[in-house]
Structure formats: C-alpha cells, structure tokens
Amino acid sequence: MCPAREGRWGRRQRALLCCVLVAAWEAAWGQLRYSVPEELPKGSFVGDVAKDLALQLAALRDRGARILDRGRTRYFALHANSGHLVTAERLDREQLCEGVQRCVLRCEVIVEGEMKVSRIEVEITDINDNAPSFGEGEKELRMNELTAPGSRFPLPKAHDPDVGVNSLQSYELSGDEHFSLSVQAGADGEKRPELVLAKALDREEAAFHELVLMASDGGEPSRTGTALIRVSVLDANDNAPVFSQAVYAVRVPEDVPVGSTLLTLTATDADEGLNGEFKYSMTKFTAVNTEKFYMDPETGSIRLVKSLDFEGGDSYEMEVQAHDAGELFDTATVLISVTDVNDNAPELTVSSALSEISEDAPSGTVVALLHVQDRDSGANGEVRCSIVEGVPFRLERALDNYYSVVTARELDREEVSEYNVTVRAADGGSPSLRSSAVLALRVLDVNDNAPVFAEARYSARLAENNAEGALVLTVRAWDADWGQNARVRYRLAEGRVRGAPLSSYVSVQAETGALYALRSFDYEEVREVGLWVRAEDGGAPALSSNVSVRLLIVDENDNAPQVLYPPAAAPGASWTGVELAPRSAEPGALVAKVVAVDADAGQNAWLSYELAKATEPGLFRVGLHSGEVRTARSPLARDAPRHSLVVVVKDQGRPALSATATLTVVLAESVAELLSELGSAAAPAEPAGSLTRWLVLAVAAVSCLFLAFLLLLLALRLRRWRRSQLLPPASGALRGVPASHFVGIDGVRAFLHSYSHEVSLTADSRKSQRRWAADSCCNTLPARPPPDKAAPLLGEDAAGACGAQPDALPVSRSGHRDALPLGACLPSCSLPFPPRSPSRAWSFAAEQGTALLGSVLWVAVRSSVLQLVLKAGDKKGLLPSALL
C-alpha cells in the first residue's frame, strides 16, 4: 500500500473512531446518528442498533422492536435477527435533499417490551454520481457587429446536483479568438459563466462563431458536461432593452391567491420600429420555478400558477431577459421571498370621542378614548399603537389596553379646520398585521385673525382724461377666520387732495373692494393720489387692517406745443415776427430762436424743431432740439432781402401734436434798411390804411417845418450880414467867446447826423434791448472845452470842434453806431453868453433860439415818426418787440 493511501486509510479510521465514540455517547442519551453514502442498494447496512442501544438479540426478538418513520416514504428497516439498521430502498441524495448542503433522514426505534423509544438520524453523504449538465445542450447567441469589445454575455450555467467538491467547480471555453470566458462568483458562491467579446466582430468576415463551453466538477475522477455556443453576428441594432432595475425583489405571503400578479418587470428600448419591440423570458429556471410561476413575454408580469408553501420553500430566484428582434437584450434578477402568515390583526375600538373642539382649547384636552386587543399570542399578540405624524395630537396610555388621544398644543382653525386623526395598531408578527381607526374632529372658529390684504401695498396707473366712474383697481383682503368672522368690508380712510375731500376723487365698493374714479383726472393738475383703504371683518370685536394705495396719473398727449416766440400773429397781420440778419453773416450765425413749451410730461413733452418751409431752402437751418435758426451759408447778393421761414414744433407723443411758428428774416445792415424793407413789404398789405396816411402826413410835416426852419435861418444870416456891412467891425467884441457856443447850420447837421441807436436782437424777444451810448453826446453838442484848449472860431466844422469824426462812433453787433437820444444829450449842451450890446444881443438871441428850436423840432419829429413806425410795425407783427 502506497503512503498516500495509508494516510487516507488512517484518516478514515480516525474519523470512524470518532463517529463510534459520538454514537456511543449519543446512544447513552437515546439518540443514534449514522452516516452512509448515497446510492446504496436496498438492504445495505446502516448501523448496529442493538449494539448501540445495548439490547440483547434474544430480548430484541422476544419483545419486538420496530422503526417509525414520520415521512411518507420508508427509507430504513430494522433486521430482527441481527439488530442491524438497513436501507429499505436505494437512497438518492439529490432526490431526497435537493439544494440542501447536509442531507439528514430521521426516524425512531421503539422497543415494545421496555416502552423505550430512541431517535435515529442518518446522514446521507454525497458521492460524485452526477456530471455537470446544461439545461440547453446548444445555446445560440446573436450579437450585433457593432458590439464593443469587452461586452459580456451570460452563458447557460451548468447544474450539478452533487455537493462539496463533487459539485461544479470550473468552466472552460474553446473555439474562437474573438471570445474569452469570464466566471463570476455570485453572493451565494455560485459560478456564473460570461462570454466576453475580446475582439470586434465583422459580419462580412464571419457571420457565425461556434464555441464549446465545458463545465467540470471536483470529483475523482472528474466529470464534465459541455454545451455548444453558436454566435450569430447581426447587423447594427444600436440599443438593447434596459431593465429599470438590475434586481427585482418582492415579498409575498404564503397565502397569496393563485393567479395573482406578483411582480411586473419594466424594460425600455430606445430604438424604434421592430428594433424597439422586445419580449421577456426566463433564462435560469428549475422545474419548481416553471411549476409555480409564469412570465408573460409581452407584459413582463410574473403570475403565480401554483400555491406557495413557506415550509416547502421560502425564496425563489430566477434570471429574466428582455430581448428585441435583433437579439439585443438585458438581464435582471428576480428574487421572490415567501413570508409566513400572521392570522389575526389587532382590533381597535373607539370607546368615546369628541366631534368638535374650540381652537382655543388648552393643550392636553382629551378628545378620544380607545381600546385595543389582539387574539394572537406571543409576539403576534403584542400590540403597539401609534398616531400619524404631522397632527397636534398624541397618545397616552390610560389602562392596560386603553389609550387616550389628547391635544399636544393649541389648535389653529385657520391652519387646519378639520382633522382626520388616524390611530394605528400593529402586532409583533412577521409580517406585522395592522388595523387603524380614524377620528373625525372639527375645530370651531374664534375671531383671532385680522383681514390680510393680498399685497403689502397697491399701485395703479390711470390715464388722464378718464371717464367718471372708471374702475381703477380692486383691492382684495382675506380673513383666515370662518363665517361672520371672515366677512370683509372695505372703506376709505379720511384724506384730502388739493384741498378737496378724498371721497370726491375716488370711492371704494364696500363688498368687492373695487376702487372707482369719481372725476376725470388731469395730469397737469394732479399727478399722484395717495390713499389708505381699510378692511374690517364682521367679528365681535371687529379686527381690521389698512393698506396704502398709490394712484399714478399717466400723462396723455393732450396738449400741443405752445410757441412762446415768435408770438402768435394778430388777426390780419402779414408776419408773426421779424428778425434782422446782416448780409455779412458767417455760416452758423445765430439769427433767431424759436421758443416753445409743452404742458405734457415725459416723452409727450420732448420737442423737436424742423424747417417746414423757407423762401430760400438752403440759406437757413433749424436746430433739431434747440430751435435755433442759424445761417446754413453766407448770404449772397442774389438772395432776396426778405425770407419767410415756417418752423414746425412737434412733440414725441402718439399721435404727435405740433404747432407752427412763422419768422420773417430780413437781410439788412441797418435799421433803416430794415424799416425800408418792412415798409415796402407792408404797403401792399394795407394800401389804404391809416398807417400809410399817418406816415405821409408825418413826412410832409417834417419837410415843411424843415424848409421853414431853413428859410428863417437864411433870413437871419442875411440880416446879420447886412448889419455887419452897416456897422463898423468890432474886432475884440467877440474875442474870448468860444466859437463852440454858437450853433449854426453845420452844428445842426452834425447834431442830426450823430443821432443813432443800438438795437440788440436775440432769439427771445423778451430779452431784446436798446441801448444809447453815453459818449455819443460829445459828437452831438459838445460841452465847454477845457481851459487849456483854444476854442474854434464860429464857422468851423462842429465835428472837428468835438474832437472826433462821426465815422469813429462805436459799432454794435448789429452794425449800427452807438448814439445818444436827445433827452440825454441836451442837458450836457450849454448856450453861449449874450453880447453886451442890446441890439446885437437881441439879434444873437433870436438867431441862437431859432437854431436851437429848429434842431429840437427836427429831432422830436424824427423821433416821433420813428416811434410811430416801430409801434405800427409791432402791432402788425412786423418787428420784434426789442425795436420798441
């Protein structure tokens, strides 16, 4: 015998010795244990019961002994002559204890005479009598040619009824380089073969691949089983069905009715058409699974077809697959757990309960009294009561089986007006049975809430010129109370708008809160109205709240622009305004400015100016936003002296409103030219008017007076010359008298020539001004010369006596010389001293008086005519008011 076999034999002897010792020990306590391998023929020796129980064979034969087997099948028999326990039939461990790691058969032996019973346990040990086998000898897989390398596909698992080392141990794959084998170990230690795609498939290269999967056990000798794997390569089907869960688990009671749907699997396929249709199937199943469960291939529902028995099996596991027409699939695991039944549910009875409770009831008020009991015993009879969360109630134990429901805090009817309090009772069984009772409780209202407006403040926009009685807005307030306490009425708080009561402007409807405008608003008068609205409930005492309302009046474009300058034309006038522009003006020179305002606001008051009509379109331009009229180019000689400009002033409202202003611009270098042009322009307008007649009469009167003055002056000069011829010359009579004290015709000419004025014109006629220069007086009538300067003789030029030429007068912006009016010049002029001779004194006085009177008369008439012309032009709208 080789050392290895001797070692195994020694181990067997030691194991047998241990078994004998254990058997002897247990025999002393009335329990026998034996171990035999499976597949022994009928009548095979199991154990020596007589010896192990210390029974004499003669006594055993006389008294009798028999084997009691509680099962349906009798597996052992007692030999009366030998006292040996033998097999009553062939024992197949896989048939007796399928799926059980340790297979033990139990029976009892009874010795009739001694009234003695002993328990016998026989363990059936496994032998390697079964080879691994596949449920399907041939498995066909369909793979898309676009399947990525590394993809895994489950392969059929081999089944070996043996246990231990004799069970399934390994898998091997042979056949093709495109595939490899991966064996995964499950949570229960089961080996699951998977086909791994190692190399990309090409249907054009090979449409089929045949593989051989071999399963081996660990017995001696080893047994194997094979399955043929046929892989078909399909054209592209991009998406496989996908289960919503990888593992589906369900627990069902053992008394679930047959035909019930235990579980419905859900899978989706992102493809469309035929590629999106798929079916369900079970890929791993046993005979027990197929007998008890049925899977609908269309809906994926698993139904019970045979009643469950918790003692026969408490769990079932199967693998299901969803595959489409392209054989793309997904796999999920289904776990069905069977639970034992707890027959009686707790009984929950409401002994006493309230139906109404005030919301101001104090905490701890009892609202119900409950009784609970369970007819089960043990853990199934232990009852635990609970109340649903989220309610202001709690349970308190009153007696052994009584509970009281009390308020946990003060109630608020506005938060919850009615409570359906659910009290649950659960026993300690598995699964736990429950029962419940619902308490309906209504909370009575107390007026503890003031009305609350929907908004913290209200504002509304109302267009002006609204209709009287127009709806402005509606304020809403809610009262969380109930009934009369929740009835809300509205009223306005006292207030005044522009000195008038607020109630004359707006009103509020007491029931609805609608705010109405009682009058038509004008944005130019009232732009905003602020008020308070009070909401009051119907409780006792009543509660109220206020909200502010801001009413904004929205401007409408109801006011056209108003032109301030030039002023509006008087009825029958030819022009509305006259402006002077020198012909030497440069491009961009300011000529006039149209000033306009708009009573509206915002965009409705934004004004723009444009030149609508002009005598010479290219000569003048108007600023778009400033209204300034400027020269676009320098005036030319061929340009007409008088130009009429029509300026349109528009606002930005919708629709836009506009106004027009007409300007008359005269190209002239002096006021004389301006008056000449205005006269020629105004003559056709009123040929027979009073203005023309007065002008003609004034010119005629001035001419007559001037001629009379010249004749008188000539007569005086002749008379003086005649006297000088008759009287001897007095060389020293007038010596020492300044010649500037004598005024002759040249002095009058100088005085009249120096009369001029300066007129300053602006775009706004209200800012135009007329200024008389103070230094012009010396160019008119000079004062007494200083002592150190010799006085000129009579007859010298009056301008030279004054020390300045008339052309040297300062020139204003408008091109006219500065001058001094007559009233300002006369006080600075002095008359000469009379001569000592009475006759000469009278002659001198007459001459000087006549000259002075003529000069004063000429200046007065000329000034009156000029003022008359200017006033007449202003009344007709021909001149700006600055010329006045």
Secondary structure, 3 states (H helix, E strand, C coil): CCHHHHHHHHHHHHHHHHHHHHHHHHHHCCEEEEEEECCCCCCCEEEEHHHHCCCCHHHHHHHCEEEECCCCCCCEEECCCCCEEEECCCCCHHHHCCCCCCEEEEEEEEECCCCEEEEEEEEEECCCCCCCEECCCEEEEEEECCCCCCCEEECCCEECCCCHHHCEEEEEEECCCCEEEEEEECCCCCEEEEEEECCCCCCCCCCEEEEEEEEEECCCCCCEEEEEEEEEEECCCCCCCEECCCEEEEEEECCCCCCCEEEECCEECCCCHHHHCEEEEEEECCHHHHHHEEECCCCCEEEECCCCCCCCCCEEEEEEEEEECCCCEEEEEEEEEEECCCCCCCEEEEEEECCEEECCCCCCCEEEEEEEECCCCHHHHCEEEEECCCCCEEEEECCCCEEEEEECCCCCCCCCCEEEEEEEEEECCCCCCEEEEEEEEEEECCCCCCCEECCCEEEEEEECCCCCCEEEEECCEECCCCHHHHCCEEEECCCEECCEEHHHCEEECCCCCEEEECCCCCCCCCCEEEEEEEEECCCCCCCEEEEEEEEEEECCCCCCCEEEECCCCCCCCCCCCEEEECCCCCCCCEEEECEEECCCCHHHHCCEEEEEEECCCCCEEECCCCCEEEECCCCCCCCCCEEEEEEEEECCCCCCCEEEEEEEEEECCCHHHHHHHHHHHHCCCCCCCHHHHHHHHHHHHHHHHHHHHHHHHHHHHHHHHHHHHHCCCCCCCCCCCCHHHCCCHHHHHHHHHHCCCEEECCCCHHHCEEECCHHHHHHCCCCCCCCCCCCCCCCCCHHHHHCCCHHHCCECCCCCECCCCHHHHHHHCCCCCCCCCHHHHHHHHHHHHHHHHHHHHHHHHHHHHHHHHHHHHHHCCCCCHHHC
